């Protein structure tokens, strides 16, 4: 290795566990579907930190191909910030626009998971639909939170495995969301239909103000769209 930043397998394990446990403490997985969502996120974290502190596979694969054109692309820890290398960023890689944007994406992702769970938990206590807070903007804010965290890390430390995994994980979360919605539509009928009619699934309509929560007797909700807790 060109420096001592790789081959640090205890650090791989520590960082992987830290980010998985941190996300689980906000997400509170219970059902099999919840654990599948956590499993997809966990696999991404394993692949990420294995290359960040273990073995820089992506740099090895790209180095022989792009090394002469991108001299910064080398097996040092700084060289692992691939976007910086490819754009010839000369400053501290931890202060590049990509790295700073990654901090924002990761922080917003964790905030979204936590904020959505608080609304979901309150809705569960009152046996009603979770339609306030992040749920007023999208039907699956916690899945959005996971995806934002992954996007943040892709801005900070992109690798071939994680770049390949990301669209697959988007597909996995979309399938989980469809499965949840089929269940809640069948179980809760008109209440869910009214909510889904004006609330996007993943991408908020920024130009449209979320409707005020409906009044009347509380209704029930499902896991990311209902209060099962």
C-alpha positions as a printed Julia matrix, in Angstrom:
229×3 Matrix{Float64}:
   0.0    0.0     0.0
   1.16   3.55   -0.68
   0.17   4.66    2.8
  -1.16   3.17    6.01
  -4.8    4.1     5.35
  -5.7    0.67    3.95
  -5.63  -2.79    5.45
  -7.28  -1.39    8.58
  -9.83  -4.18    8.97
 -10.76  -3.37   12.59
 -11.68   0.12   11.33
 -13.76  -1.45    8.56
 -15.72  -3.45   11.13
 -16.04  -0.53   13.56
 -17.34   1.97   10.99
 -19.68  -0.55    9.39
 -21.23  -1.47   12.75
 -21.4    2.18   13.8
 -23.43   3.28   10.79
 -25.65   0.19   10.82
 -26.45   0.48   14.53
 -26.95   4.24   14.22
 -29.48   3.77   11.39
 -31.23   0.91   13.19
 -31.66   3.07   16.3
 -33.68   5.54   14.2
 -35.43   3.03   11.95
 -36.41   0.47   14.63
 -36.84  -2.55   12.31
 -39.37  -5.13   13.44
 -40.97  -6.94   10.49
 -39.26  -9.07    7.85
 -39.74  -6.24    5.4
 -38.02  -3.82    7.78
 -35.07  -6.15    8.12
 -34.81  -6.49    4.34
 -34.61  -2.7     4.1
 -31.9   -2.66    6.77
 -30.11  -5.54    5.07
 -29.88  -3.66    1.78
 -28.49  -0.6     3.55
 -26.06  -2.77    5.56
 -24.7   -4.45    2.43
 -23.96  -1.01    0.99
 -22.1   -0.02    4.16
 -20.01  -3.2     4.13
 -18.99  -2.63    0.5
 -18.24   1.03    1.18
 -16.03   0.69    4.24
 -14.24  -2.37    2.86
 -12.86  -0.14    0.12
 -12.51   2.96    2.29
 -10.23   1.31    4.88
  -9.65  -2.27    3.7
  -8.71  -2.87    0.08
  -9.04  -0.07   -2.55
 -10.31  -2.37   -5.3
 -11.74   0.47   -7.37
  -8.43   2.37   -7.43
  -6.58  -0.79   -8.49
  -9.06  -1.46  -11.31
  -9.15   2.13  -12.57
  -5.5    2.98  -11.92
  -4.07   1.01  -14.83
  -6.75   2.37  -17.17
  -6.9    6.02  -16.09
  -3.69   6.45  -14.13
  -1.78   8.26  -16.86
  -4.61  10.73  -17.41
  -5.43  11.25  -13.73
  -2.19  11.31  -11.69
  -4.1   11.77   -8.42
  -5.69   8.36   -8.91
  -3.4    6.27   -6.71
  -3.7    3.89   -3.78
  -3.52   6.49   -1.02
  -6.4    7.4     1.24
  -6.7   10.8    -0.44
  -6.79   9.01   -3.79
  -9.93   7.18   -2.73
 -11.98  10.37   -3.16
 -12.67   9.44   -6.75
 -14.71  12.49   -7.81
 -11.89  14.76   -6.61
  -9.36  12.74   -8.59
 -11.4   12.8   -11.77
 -11.99  16.57  -11.53
  -8.36  17.28  -10.52
  -9.32  18.86   -7.18
  -6.01  20.09   -5.68
  -7.12  21.07   -2.17
  -7.89  19.02    0.91
 -10.22  16.23   -0.3
 -12.25  16.54    2.9
 -13.09  20.14    1.99
 -14.04  19.58   -1.64
 -17.58  20.43   -2.83
 -18.27  16.71   -3.19
 -17.24  15.92    0.36
 -19.16  18.85    1.86
 -22.26  17.91   -0.14
 -21.89  14.35    1.16
 -22.06  15.59    4.75
 -25.33  17.36    3.95
 -26.84  14.29    2.28
 -25.86  11.95    5.11
 -27.07  14.33    7.82
 -30.4   15.0     6.1
 -30.86  11.27    5.53
 -30.44  10.42    9.2
 -32.64  13.36   10.21
 -35.37  12.2     7.83
 -35.34   8.65    9.2
 -35.53   9.94   12.77
 -38.19  12.58   12.09
 -40.35  10.12   10.19
 -40.12   7.55   12.97
 -41.28  10.09   15.58
 -44.37  10.89   13.48
 -44.96   7.2    12.87
 -44.64   6.35   16.54
 -47.1    9.09   17.54
 -49.56   7.89   14.89
 -49.25   4.36   16.23
 -50.09   5.52   19.73
 -53.33   7.04   18.43
 -54.07   4.35   15.83
 -54.18   6.75   12.89
 -52.49   7.47    9.58
 -49.1    9.15    9.77
 -49.75  12.15    7.54
 -47.82  14.97    9.23
 -44.16  15.96    9.18
 -42.21  14.12    6.47
 -45.31  12.03    5.71
 -47.09  15.15    4.5
 -44.56  15.39    1.68
 -43.9   11.76    0.71
 -45.36   8.37    1.58
 -42.01   6.69    2.28
 -39.71   9.23    3.97
 -37.65   6.6     5.78
 -36.72   4.9     2.51
 -35.83   8.34    1.16
 -33.6    8.79    4.21
 -31.69   5.59    3.49
 -31.22   6.58   -0.15
 -29.98  10.05    0.82
 -27.36   8.51    3.12
 -26.17   6.28    0.29
 -26.06   9.21   -2.15
 -24.05  11.15    0.42
 -21.48   8.38    0.65
 -21.37   8.05   -3.15
 -20.45  11.75   -3.33
 -17.77  11.22   -0.69
 -16.28   7.86   -1.66
 -17.67   6.29   -4.85
 -16.57   2.75   -5.66
 -17.39   0.37   -8.46
 -19.32  -2.04   -6.16
 -21.39   0.7    -4.49
 -22.12   2.42   -7.82
 -23.39  -0.91   -9.13
 -25.33  -1.62   -5.94
 -27.1    1.75   -5.72
 -29.59   1.35   -8.62
 -30.26  -2.19   -7.42
 -31.06  -0.88   -3.93
 -33.35   1.79   -5.39
 -35.22  -1.02   -7.13
 -35.35  -3.04   -3.89
 -36.81  -0.12   -1.93
 -39.33   0.59   -4.7
 -40.5   -3.03   -4.54
 -40.76  -2.94   -0.76
 -42.79   0.26   -1.0
 -45.18  -1.28   -3.54
 -45.62  -4.33   -1.34
 -46.46  -2.16    1.67
 -48.92  -0.09   -0.29
 -50.79  -3.12   -1.61
 -51.28  -4.31    1.96
 -52.44  -0.99    3.33
 -54.73  -0.29    0.39
 -56.43  -3.62    0.9
 -56.71  -3.19    4.66
 -57.59   0.49    5.06
 -59.35   1.29    1.82
 -60.63   4.84    1.36
 -58.47   6.45    4.04
 -55.31   5.25    2.34
 -56.62   6.09   -1.14
 -57.33   9.68   -0.1
 -53.86  10.07    1.41
 -52.06   8.43   -1.53
 -53.99  10.53   -4.05
 -52.32  13.76   -2.94
 -49.01  12.51   -1.49
 -46.14  11.4    -3.8
 -44.41   8.12   -3.1
 -40.76   9.21   -2.93
 -40.2   12.55   -4.64
 -41.96  15.56   -3.08
 -43.8   18.08   -5.19
 -41.89  21.16   -4.1
 -44.3   23.56   -5.75
 -47.31  22.1    -4.03
 -47.91  22.78   -0.37
 -48.77  19.59    1.55
 -52.46  19.42    2.45
 -53.41  19.93    6.06
 -53.99  16.72    8.04
 -57.58  15.61    7.83
 -59.79  16.06   10.81
 -62.17  13.54   12.24
 -61.65  10.15   13.86
 -58.11   8.79   13.62
 -57.39   6.16   11.02
 -54.75   3.45   10.95
 -51.48   3.34    9.05
 -48.75   0.85    8.02
 -45.0    0.52    8.58
 -43.45   3.27    6.55
 -46.89   4.48    5.64
 -48.77   3.0     8.58
 -48.46   3.04   12.31
 -47.66  -0.52   13.17
 -45.81   0.47   16.27
